[in-house]
Amino acid sequence: MNTKQNSESQLYQKGLEFFYKGQFKDGMPLLIESAKLDYIPAIKELGLCFLHGISVKQNLEKAIIYFKKSIQHPESQFELCKIYFFGYGLDQDTSKAKKLLIKSANSRYTPALNLMAMCYQINGEIEMAQSLLSLSIGQQDPFAMHLKKQSLLVDALAYKEAINCFEWPQLNSASTNKNTIHKAPEIFTIENLLSDLECEYIKFISSPYMRESMIINPQTGIREKDSIRTSYSATIDWLTEDPAVFFLMQKCCQCFQVDVSQSEILHVLHYSIGEEYKPHYDFFGGVSQLTKFNPNTQRIKTICLYLNDVEQGGSTTFPKLNKTVSPKKGRAVFFENINTESNKPYIDSLHAGEPVEQGEKWLATLWIRNNNTNRGPHYESI
């Protein structure tokens, strides 16, 4: 490494040290100085800062500029892949997104390998998925190591074909067997809608963003903490969503014959022992305040996806109907909240998440609206 490169690297490393300590004001000038010397990792890091609003005001346009300037870096390729895939700040181009993902995966960047693996998993190409996740294990990737501990991986080595022949999943509308629980409101379950790997992926990507769950006060419309709901939750918003999550949402919506464009962004919940969600309605306003909310943006349907087996407790109950759905990994339950013909709520859609008695409970929820949401908003931004 020559003197210039050594100086760039030292500035960058020192800046990161400050960042790791949470001393962003001290670290940012060093990253900027390193970036001015055209040090690619520093330029990439500035892109991440503007993308997430770290030490600077969030600015997608500036983030894209920095990612493009550092496009030879696998992390910049990965971030641009997601940006092009969804069309955030740039014209949507899934072909360009795929090429960037392949470049990033060929550099052994594990988030790219894992995303690609999950797309293969969704498409039913299990061997391809396993080969890429095995490659991630070699990089000591946390997600792949977690899967290995869960005995969900097997050794596979044909990763080059898996990377270079990659295509986005092609979902089909194959019929799935459903177990009808009630007719009006319609309530039914589908078994094994999500695979073990898909469940673990949703849990893994949402875990860092968990915070105390809130409710919407039906009188004020304001988010607040309430003893009715004791859990932690995270929303997979535009910053954390990736193409694999999008395809999983599309797959679930397709199975329940609803349009993914009407879905809010994916909401993930975690319940520990004793935590619950007492009887409540999913439609906005509650029964008494329903008229305050626009029926054209109302939550009309709910899809719940169980992400793990619960040792004891944690069932979803419908107390007015005396119906219960027990949590089982991969199982999904669908129910109606609003009669879309009359625009009146289904009073019998009252439901609860029973307290977890042993173990823990992971649940992902898709709320379906009357309108096109573009995968948002969720309950925190109505």
C-alpha positions in Angstrom: 0.0 0.0 0.0 1.5 3.4 -1.0 1.6 6.4 1.2 -1.6 8.0 -0.3 -3.5 4.7 0.1 -2.3 4.3 3.7 -3.5 7.8 4.5 -6.9 7.2 3.0 -7.3 3.9 4.9 -6.1 5.4 8.2 -8.6 8.2 7.9 -11.4 5.8 7.1 -10.6 3.4 9.9 -10.3 6.1 12.4 -13.6 7.5 11.3 -15.2 4.1 11.7 -13.8 3.8 15.2 -15.6 6.9 16.2 -18.8 5.7 14.5 -18.6 2.4 16.4 -18.5 4.4 19.7 -21.5 6.5 18.6 -19.2 9.6 18.2 -20.6 10.5 14.8 -19.6 14.2 14.8 -16.0 13.2 15.3 -16.0 10.4 12.8 -17.8 12.1 9.9 -15.1 14.6 9.0 -12.6 11.8 8.8 -14.8 9.8 6.4 -15.4 12.9 4.3 -11.6 13.6 4.1 -11.0 10.0 3.1 -13.7 10.1 0.5 -12.2 13.3 -1.0 -9.1 11.2 -1.6 -11.3 8.9 -3.6 -11.1 6.0 -1.1 -13.9 3.8 -2.2 -14.9 2.3 1.2 -15.3 5.8 2.6 -17.4 6.9 -0.3 -19.6 3.9 0.2 -19.9 4.7 3.9 -21.1 8.2 3.1 -23.8 6.7 0.9 -25.0 4.6 3.8 -25.0 7.6 6.1 -27.2 9.6 3.8 -29.4 6.5 3.1 -30.1 6.0 6.8 -29.7 9.5 8.1 -26.6 8.8 10.3 -25.0 12.0 11.5 -26.6 13.8 8.4 -30.1 14.5 7.3 -31.5 11.5 5.3 -31.1 12.2 1.6 -31.7 9.4 -0.9 -30.5 11.5 -3.8 -27.1 12.0 -2.2 -26.9 8.4 -1.1 -27.4 7.3 -4.7 -24.6 9.7 -5.9 -22.2 8.2 -3.4 -23.2 4.6 -4.2 -22.7 5.2 -7.9 -19.3 6.8 -7.2 -18.3 3.6 -5.3 -20.1 1.2 -7.5 -17.1 -1.2 -7.6 -17.7 -1.8 -3.9 -20.0 -4.9 -3.3 -22.1 -3.1 -0.6 -22.8 -0.2 -2.9 -23.8 -2.7 -5.6 -26.1 -4.4 -3.1 -27.8 -1.1 -2.0 -28.2 0.0 -5.7 -29.7 -3.4 -6.5 -32.5 -2.7 -4.0 -32.9 0.9 -5.2 -33.2 -0.1 -8.8 -35.5 -3.1 -7.9 -38.0 -0.9 -6.2 -37.5 2.3 -8.2 -36.6 4.4 -5.2 -35.1 7.7 -6.5 -34.3 6.1 -9.8 -36.3 4.6 -12.6 -37.2 1.1 -11.7 -35.0 -1.4 -13.5 -35.1 -5.0 -12.3 -32.7 -6.1 -15.0 -30.0 -3.7 -13.7 -30.9 -4.7 -10.2 -30.2 -8.3 -11.0 -26.8 -7.5 -12.6 -25.7 -5.5 -9.6 -26.8 -8.3 -7.3 -24.8 -10.9 -9.3 -21.7 -8.6 -9.1 -22.1 -8.2 -5.4 -22.6 -12.0 -4.8 -19.5 -12.7 -7.0 -17.5 -10.6 -4.5 -18.8 -12.9 -1.7 -20.8 -10.1 -0.1 -23.0 -12.2 2.2 -26.2 -10.1 2.3 -26.2 -10.5 -1.5 -25.6 -14.2 -1.3 -28.4 -14.5 1.3 -30.9 -12.5 -0.7 -30.1 -14.5 -3.8 -30.5 -17.7 -1.8 -33.9 -16.7 -0.5 -35.1 -15.9 -4.0 -34.1 -19.4 -5.0 -35.9 -20.7 -2.0 -39.1 -18.9 -2.9 -38.8 -20.3 -6.4 -38.5 -23.8 -5.0 -34.9 -24.2 -6.2 -33.6 -25.6 -2.8 -30.2 -26.8 -4.0 -29.3 -23.4 -5.4 -30.4 -21.8 -2.2 -28.4 -24.2 -0.1 -25.2 -23.7 -2.1 -25.3 -19.9 -1.7 -26.0 -20.2 2.1 -23.1 -22.7 2.4 -20.9 -20.1 0.8 -22.1 -17.5 3.3 -21.1 -19.9 6.2 -17.6 -19.8 4.9 -17.7 -16.0 5.4 -19.0 -16.5 8.9 -22.2 -14.7 8.0 -24.5 -14.4 11.1 -27.7 -15.5 9.2 -26.1 -18.5 7.6 -24.4 -19.5 10.9 -27.8 -19.2 12.6 -29.4 -21.6 10.0 -26.5 -24.0 10.5 -27.2 -24.1 14.2 -30.8 -24.8 13.4 -29.7 -27.7 11.2 -31.4 -26.0 8.2 -28.4 -26.2 5.9 -26.6 -28.9 4.1 -23.1 -28.8 2.5 -23.3 -27.7 -1.2 -20.5 -26.4 -3.4 -22.0 -25.6 -6.8 -22.3 -21.9 -6.0 -20.9 -20.4 -9.2 -23.8 -21.6 -11.3 -26.2 -20.4 -8.6 -24.8 -16.9 -8.8 -24.3 -16.4 -12.5 -27.5 -18.0 -13.6 -29.7 -16.1 -11.2 -33.1 -14.9 -12.2 -35.8 -13.2 -10.1 -38.5 -15.7 -8.8 -41.4 -16.5 -11.0 -44.4 -17.0 -8.8 -47.3 -19.1 -10.0 -50.9 -19.1 -8.9 -50.9 -22.7 -7.8 -53.9 -23.5 -5.6 -53.3 -24.2 -2.0 -55.4 -26.3 0.4 -57.2 -24.1 2.9 -58.9 -25.0 6.1 -62.1 -23.0 6.5 -62.8 -21.9 10.1 -65.7 -19.5 9.6 -67.6 -18.0 6.6 -68.7 -14.5 7.6 -66.3 -13.1 8.4 -64.2 -15.5 6.4 -61.5 -17.1 8.4 -59.2 -19.8 7.1 -55.7 -21.2 7.4 -53.1 -22.5 5.0 -50.4 -24.9 6.2 -46.7 -24.6 5.3 -47.2 -21.3 3.3 -43.7 -20.3 4.4 -40.7 -22.6 4.5 -38.4 -22.9 7.6 -35.8 -20.8 5.8 -38.3 -18.1 4.8 -39.5 -17.9 8.4 -36.0 -17.6 9.7 -35.1 -14.9 7.1 -38.0 -12.7 8.2 -37.1 -13.1 11.8 -33.4 -12.3 11.2 -33.9 -9.1 9.1 -36.5 -7.7 11.5 -34.7 -8.5 14.8 -32.4 -5.4 14.9 -35.4 -3.1 14.5 -37.6 -4.4 17.3 -39.2 -1.9 19.7 -42.1 -1.8 22.1 -45.4 -2.3 20.2 -48.0 0.6 20.2 -51.7 0.9 19.4 -53.7 3.6 17.7 -56.0 5.4 20.2 -59.5 5.2 18.5 -60.5 8.6 20.0 -57.4 10.6 19.1 -55.8 8.6 16.3 -52.4 8.9 18.1 -50.0 6.1 18.6 -49.5 5.2 22.2 -48.3 2.4 24.6 -51.2 0.4 26.1 -51.4 -2.6 28.4 -53.7 -4.2 25.8 -50.6 -5.0 23.7 -47.4 -6.3 25.3 -44.9 -7.3 22.7 -42.1 -5.9 20.5 -42.5 -5.2 16.9 -40.7 -4.0 13.7 -41.9 -2.8 10.3 -40.0 -3.8 7.2 -40.1 -0.4 5.6 -38.5 0.9 2.4 -35.1 1.0 4.1 -35.1 -2.6 5.3 -37.3 -4.3 2.7 -35.4 -6.2 0.0 -36.6 -8.1 -3.1 -36.9 -11.4 -1.2 -39.3 -9.9 1.4 -41.3 -8.4 -1.5 -41.6 -11.7 -3.2 -42.6 -13.4 0.0 -45.3 -10.8 0.5 -46.4 -11.3 -3.1 -46.5 -15.1 -2.6 -48.6 -14.8 0.5 -51.0 -12.3 -1.0 -51.4 -14.4 -4.1 -52.3 -17.5 -2.1 -55.0 -15.5 -0.3 -56.2 -13.9 -3.6 -55.5 -10.3 -2.5 -53.4 -7.8 -4.4 -50.0 -7.1 -2.9 -50.3 -3.4 -3.9 -53.1 -3.2 -1.3 -50.9 -4.5 1.5 -49.2 -2.4 4.1 -45.5 -3.0 4.7 -44.7 -6.2 6.5 -45.1 -6.0 10.3 -43.2 -8.5 12.5 -44.0 -9.1 16.2 -42.1 -10.9 18.9 -43.8 -12.1 22.1 -41.9 -13.4 25.2 -43.4 -15.3 28.1 -46.5 -13.6 29.4 -46.8 -11.1 26.5 -50.1 -10.9 24.6 -52.4 -8.8 22.5 -55.8 -8.6 24.3 -59.0 -8.8 22.2 -59.1 -6.0 19.6 -60.2 -5.2 16.1 -57.8 -4.6 13.1 -60.0 -2.1 11.4 -59.4 1.6 12.2 -61.5 3.5 14.7 -63.0 0.7 16.7 -66.7 0.1 16.5 -67.6 3.5 18.0 -65.2 5.6 16.0 -65.4 3.8 12.7 -67.0 6.7 10.9 -64.0 9.0 11.5 -61.9 6.9 9.1 -62.2 6.9 5.3 -63.7 3.6 4.2 -61.6 3.7 1.1 -58.4 3.4 3.1 -59.7 1.0 5.7 -58.1 -2.2 6.7 -60.4 -4.8 5.2 -58.4 -8.0 5.7 -55.6 -9.5 7.8 -53.0 -12.2 7.0 -51.0 -13.5 9.9 -47.9 -15.7 9.3 -46.5 -17.8 12.2 -42.7 -17.8 12.1 -42.1 -20.4 14.8 -43.6 -23.2 16.9 -44.6 -22.0 20.3 -44.0 -24.4 23.1 -47.2 -23.4 25.0 -49.8 -20.6 24.5 -49.7 -17.8 22.0 -52.8 -18.9 20.0 -54.9 -16.5 18.0 -58.4 -16.6 19.3 -61.7 -15.2 18.1 -63.7 -14.9 21.3 -67.1 -14.0 19.8 -66.9 -17.1 17.6 -65.2 -19.4 20.1 -62.6 -20.2 17.5 -58.8 -20.8 18.0 -55.9 -21.0 15.7 -52.7 -22.4 17.3 -49.3 -21.0 16.2 -47.3 -23.4 14.0 -44.2 -22.5 12.0 -45.2 -21.8 8.3 -48.9 -21.7 9.0 -50.9 -18.6 7.9 -54.3 -17.5 9.0 -56.5 -15.1 7.0 -59.6 -13.2 8.2 -61.9 -10.4 7.1 -62.3 -7.2 9.1 -64.8 -5.3 7.0 -67.7 -6.4 4.9 -66.6 -4.7 1.6 -70.2 -4.8 0.2 -71.7 -2.8 3.0 -68.5 -1.1 4.3 -69.6 -2.2 7.8 -67.2 -3.9 10.2 -67.4 -7.6 11.1 -68.1 -7.4 14.8 -67.2 -11.1 15.1 -63.7 -10.4 13.8 -62.7 -9.5 17.3 -59.5 -11.4 18.0 -56.6 -11.8 20.4 -53.1 -13.1 20.7 -53.2 -15.3 23.8 -50.3 -15.0 26.3 -47.2 -17.0 25.6 -46.8 -19.5 28.4 -43.6 -21.2 27.4 -41.0 -20.3 24.8 -41.5 -17.3 22.4 -43.7 -16.4 19.6 -42.8 -14.7 16.2 -45.6 -13.5 14.0 -45.6 -11.5 10.7 -48.7 -9.6 9.7 -49.9 -8.2 6.4 -52.8 -5.8 6.7 -54.8 -5.4 3.5 -56.4 -2.0 2.7 -59.2 -1.0 0.3 -56.7 1.1 -1.6 -53.3 0.9 -3.4 -50.8 1.5 -0.6 -47.5 1.0 -2.6 -46.6 -1.3 0.4 -47.3 1.4 3.0 -48.3 3.1 5.1 -48.6 1.0 8.2 -50.4 1.8 11.4 -47.7 4.2 12.6 -48.2 6.7 9.8 -52.0 6.7 9.0 
